[in-house]
Each structure stands twice: as C-alpha cells, then as structure tokens.
Amino acid sequence: MTLLPTQTPRFREAVWDDGAALYDRRSGDTHLLDRFVLAVLHAAQAAGTDLPGITARLAAEGADTSDPARIESALDQLLAARLL
C-alpha cells in the first residue's frame, strides 16, 4: 500500500494494486474505490465534471478511455458519494 499526497486538503488516499481508500476530511467518511474511479476523480479535480475534459485527461494519463459508459458510471458514482 502506498500513501499518496492529496490533491486537495479535503482527501487522504491509500492506494494499492487493486483499489484505493479515500478518506473525506469534510464528511469523515471513508470510501473504497477501484483504481479507475480514483483516476476519474483525479481527472475531474483537474478538468471539472465535463465528460470530454475528463476523457482527455484520462487519455493523457494513459488510462483506457475506450468505454465512455465506464467513465460516466465512475463519474456518477463520485457524484452520488458527494466526492465531487
């Protein structure tokens, strides 16, 4: 497991090979995410919640962007959890 610096003071992350835990300092909740959903969160933090912007950011990071529905699902999950 690797602890990574957060992109904002709101979150603390722990990442391992097949997933991640994200602690939200604002709500006190801990969320278990797969690595792709975490990548979508990082892309959305950098590019906003605009799907083309997120897709471009993911592609620039080398993530698989061939399935737009997967990206939309991850974004929906993050919005429902109030992480964005």
N, C-alpha and C positions, 0 to 999 in steps of 0.2 A: 504494500500500500504506500502511496506517495501523497504527502500533504502538499497542496499547491497554494501559492498565494492567491487571494481572491482578487477578482477584477473590481469589485466594489466592497466597501466595508460591510455591506449587508450580509454577504455569504462567506461561509467557510466550507471548503471542499476536501474530501478524501476520495482519492481515485485509485482503483485497482484494475486488473486486466479486464474484467467483465462487467464493471459497473462503477457507481460512484455514490457517495452520500453527500448531501448538500444540507448544511445547517443554515437556516434563515435566522439571523440575529434579530430581525424585526419582529417575527412572529414567535420565535422559539421552537419552530417545527423543524424536524429533520426529514428530508425526502431522499428516497432511494431512486436513483435514475440509472438508465443504461448509458453507455458512453456516447451514443448517438444523440440522445436527448440532451445530455450535457453539452455536446458540441453545438446543438441548436440554440441552447441557452446562451452560450458564449457568442455565437454569431448574432443573435438577436440583441444582446447587450451592445455589440459593436455597430450593428446596422439598423436597429429598430425592428419592429414587427412586420415589416414589409417582406412578403414571401420572396420576391425576386432578389432583394438585398441579402436576405438570409441565405438563399441558394448560392448566390455569387460568393458570399463569404465562406460558406462550407466548401465550395469547389476550390477556392483559393487555399484552403487548409488541407485539401486532399481527401475530403470526405466523399462518400458515394452520394451523388445527387440525382441518380437516375430514376428514383421513385418519388415524385413530388408529393404523393399522398402520405408517404412516410414522414416527410418534413412537416406537412400540415398537421399530421397526427401528433408529432412531437411538440409542435407549437401550441396546439390545442391543450395538450397535457400540461404544459408550462403555464398557460393562461389560467386553466382550471385550478391549478395549485397556487395561483397568485404569485408565481415567481417572476412574472413579467408585468 
